[in-house]
Structures are given as C-alpha cells and as structure tokens.
Amino acid sequence: MKKITLILSISIALQCSKQEIVELPITTNSEKALVFYHKALVEWESGGYVEKTAYFDSSIAIDSNFALALLYNDNPDKILKKKRRKRAHSLRETVTRQERLILDIEKNKNSGNLDAALVFSKKLVEENPTSYLAHNYLGVVHESRREFSESWTAFEKAISLNKNNYLANSFLWDLHFSENGPVKLSADKEKYVEIASQYIDELIRIRPKSGHPYHSKANLYRKLGLFEKAKPLYEKSIQKRKGSSAEGTALIVSGHNYMFSGDFETARNRYEKAVQTSPKKEGKFGLNNYITLSFVFDEDYIGAIENINKFENNLKELGFLGGELLLRRAILNWQKFVFYAHNQVEKEANDALVLSIDLSRQRMAELKNDPIAERNQKSNTSYNRAWMHALFGRYSEARKNLDDVKNINEKINSPTAMHDYNNLMGMVSLMEGKAESALQFFEKGNPDNTYFLYFKALTLKALGDKDGAKEILTDIANTNFSYWELAIVRNRAKKLLENT
C-alpha cells in the first residue's frame, strides 16, 4: 500500500464559537492505524496504560512503518520497546519535516540531552506556529528542564490554539499545584489553588466521562488536607474507571486519602484491592509498591521489607521471566537497600545493594549495545554506593564514588544533569559538619527532591536559619502524596519541627 501523509485541519464547535485546529502531519499508510494511534494518546493522557499499549500495538500491526506509533509504543517489554524506537528513527527519511523534528526531540530527551531537545522543540514551533501540538512539545521540554515559567507560556499558547487541549491543561494544573512536591510556579497559596482548580475544571469539561480529572481534583483537596472533601471525588473516579486498567490507580489514590488522614487499615485494604484489580503483571508490580510505602509512612521498616520479600517470591508466578524478572528483582532489592539503610541495618543493606547492582548488570547484558543505558547504569551504581557509604558514616568513600558520578554526568548537556550529584554532595558535606559547603551544593541540586530538602532544612538549622528550616519542614510534614522520598522523611520532619 502506498504511504500517505495525513494532514488534518479540523473545525470544532467550542462554546458557541468555531476554532480552526491545526494538527501536525502524521505519516501512515492507514487511516485505521491513525485512529488507533489517537486512541492510544487519549488513554496515555488519562492513565489507561493497558489500553494505551493495546492501541499502539494495533496501530503498529496495521502499519509496521508507522514511525510515531513505533516511537511512543511504550510497551512493557523493554527490549521490544527499544527495538520499536530504533525502527522509528530508521524511518526518518520517509516522514515529514515535522515528524523528523519530533524524532529528534524524543531522541535527545531519552538520552538526557535536554539542550538539544530544546533546540529542536523551538524549531518545531518556529516552523509550525499555529499548531497547538508544536507548543505542547515545547512546553514539555521546558518542564523537563525545570523552566516552569517558559513551560507555562508554551502551554497557554497551545490552549489558545486548541481549547480542548487536554495535555496542556494537565501540565498547567500541575505547574500551579504540583502533585508530588512544592509548587513549581511561585505564587500565593490562594491564587495558585484557584488557578489549578480552573485547569482541572477544564479537564472535566473536555472529558466528562473520564475518571482522570476527578482524580486530579481530589488530589488537590488531599494536598490541602481536606480529606473528607476529596472522598466523593475519588469515589467518582473509581466508578468512571470501573473495568479499565486505571481502576487500580483510582483505588490507590483513594487509599492515599485514607492513609494520610490516619486510617492505615482502610488504606491498605484499598491498596490490596488495587493490586488484585490490575489486569497486568506490570500494574500489580507498580501498585504493590504503595503497600510497601504505607509501612514506611507508619515507620515500620520491617513490615515494608516483609512485603517486598513476599512480592519478590511471587514474581515468577505472576509471569515475570528473563530480563523482566531481572529488572523487577533489581528494583525490589534496591528498595530493600534503601529501607534497611534508613533503619541502620548495615549488613542487610549492603547485601541488598550488591544484589541489586548484580541484577542490573545482568539486565544490561540482555539489552546489548545501549550506550545511554550503560552510562545511566554506571552512574546509578556509583551514586548508590556513595549513598550507602554516607548513610553509614564513610564520607571519604562516599566522595570517591561521587567523583565517578560527576565524571559521568557532567558530560550530559542538560541543566538537570548534576542535580543528583549536588544533592548527595550536600548531604555528605552536612554529615561532615560542613554546613556552609552543604548549602552551596543543595542550592545547585534538585529543589523539589523531598528527601534532600529535609537535609537542606537540617543545614539551614545548623546555620541558624530557623525560619528557613521551619518552612521546608512544614511543607514536608503537610505533604499528602505517596512516594519513597517522602515516606522516609515525613515523620522525621514532624518530629524535628517540634524542636525548631
């Protein structure tokens, strides 16, 4: 079949007015494949991960040379995903100028070269100024680079070109009311809550049948500590996602609402139901993590490790084999290292880290000739060894490993490349009693990493800045989202606040 390029320019009714929507050209030999591709993107934006994968697979089955479908396939089989992306880039001479720029953007994002990704995203906008999608790409790259004001500007422009731009509204609400950390755009509290609510209401207007926007609005109330106000919205999200792969996610976030209000028993019941509901092994793996974290939030590290061990023993039964099994075991043993180390159980922490590194190396052998993955694996290995040394007081050894991290990451063309190095150097310097040096490193690190923000608060306290320390600790203590960094330091921050 002869390949055609579909260029869409559609008029849609929006609140009694018409708006011309200019789409970027997409090269495929099948309109049916294009339909599946767009369905996959909708599911991606709404959290339907199984459905997203199925639609991408259907699109590729119809047109095996569909470059963008191959690029975004996001298959849970990492080797297949890598092969498809490689195939996508091999097709660059068969697609349009716009698609070649998109391939360049994604290639550089995946390699960590966010400087080049920004150059290509700007070119896409310059050459397609009336396309909302071009501005979406620019907004995403700016957000990845932590250039939040520029990201806001790009997404606002994208919405002006398409009022039904779901992705832009999703990013904008998070920019004003970040779900997993401090607000990315500084503003007074009442203002950013109001603005975030407006973007979420737009999500509900655009896709009223989707559970995702109700989930988002409930998250806003949960972050504010308004747990009772969040409950009916979470229930609505669960009902709208009934029978879909996102039902488990809806149950999980509802469980978070119970956990942070102090009801750990109901929370774990929701978490366990979410794991049971998930139709795929990858979903069960990801959702089980929240059961583990619930024990850490409850300061029960032994309970967390027991849950990890129980799940690790069931990996083969769930269907994880070969490289998939190696990857999941590496992740679980890394978690055991983190939790043993923060419970100051040194031998078990070291054993878990050594095993995690060994499993990761075995996994790398299966990926074959992936320089980016190899670079990241080497950097992560040195970083985790440095972290292990720091947690058990071996600071000179930690610095040696951090030198390796620096040598690897400083070659990456990205404003965020050295964040991890600087954060951990700040922690090491603080533990060595060098508070002024520690603060200098923290100022160059990731300002949204909750775990290291806790140590920055300790640094400020050591330097006599009690108000600065109290501000950070208060934010950590009042954060109501579940992720490992917060699980470790939330209760510590509460206790420290009492003495600050």
C-alpha angles and dihedrals in degrees: 000000000000114000116242133190114229113210113185127199110168135177117219132182113247120180095328093315134090125235127190109230115203114202125195115250117265121200117219138129094228135057088201090057088051091053091054090047093055091046088053091053091051091052090046091055092046099045099254094140099166092046091047092055092046093051092048090049090051092049092051092045089058095042113021090185096055097130100194093045089051091047096052099033092120092190114181088232097087095198092052090046090053092048092051093050090049089051090050092056091047088061096057094112091056096055137068128279090254093053091049089055090050090051089051092049094051094042092055094042090053092048092048094247096133092162091065091040089058092050092053094044090052090051089052090055094043091054096040106032095158096052115099090202092060089055090046090058091049091049092051093050093048090050090051088052090050091243092138101168090052090047090052091051092050094049093046088054089048091053091049087058094046120018090194093059100138097178094053093050090049092054094043095054090051092048089057098038109019113208096210107037145341119348109274096213113053114234138131113285099247092050098050093044089053093047093046090051090054092055092047091050087054089054089053091048093050096046110017092164094056121094093210100083092048087051088052094050091048088051089056091055091044091054088054090051092247093135097161091051090051096051100077091046091052090049090051090051091051092051094048091050095046110140095009127107088251092064089088091054090051090052091047096054090045086054090053088057090057094043096053090046087057101258101122094163095058090041093056091046088056091046093051091048089050091054091048092048096051109103097207133058091232090057092049089051094052096043094047087064089073091059087055092049092049088066091049092051085052089051091244103132093166091055089050093052092046089054090050091050092049092051094044090055090056098049095100091045089054089054104260109146139159115352093358090058092048092051095049093046090049090053094047093048090049087055090050089051091052095048096042090048094051089048086052095240098143106182095048091044091052093045091051092049093048090050092047091052092048092049090049091052091050088050091051090055088061094050092057124198099006103143095184093051090046091050092049092047092053092047093048092048093053092043094052092047090051090049091050091052092047094051091055098043101258096130100161089054090048090054092052091056091044089055087061091050090051093049091053102040101041088069091062114099099226134105088228098048095100098041096102093046093050094046094051092043087054091053092048092048091050092051089050089057095253099126097163092052090045092055091052090055094045090052088060095044132083105299092202099054102114094198094057093038086065090056090045087056089053088051093051090048090051089052092051097254096130094162093054091047092048092051092055094042092049091053092050093046091051098045111114104192127105119239131126098252091056093041090062100045107028097088091038089056091050092052093046091051089062089063099039 
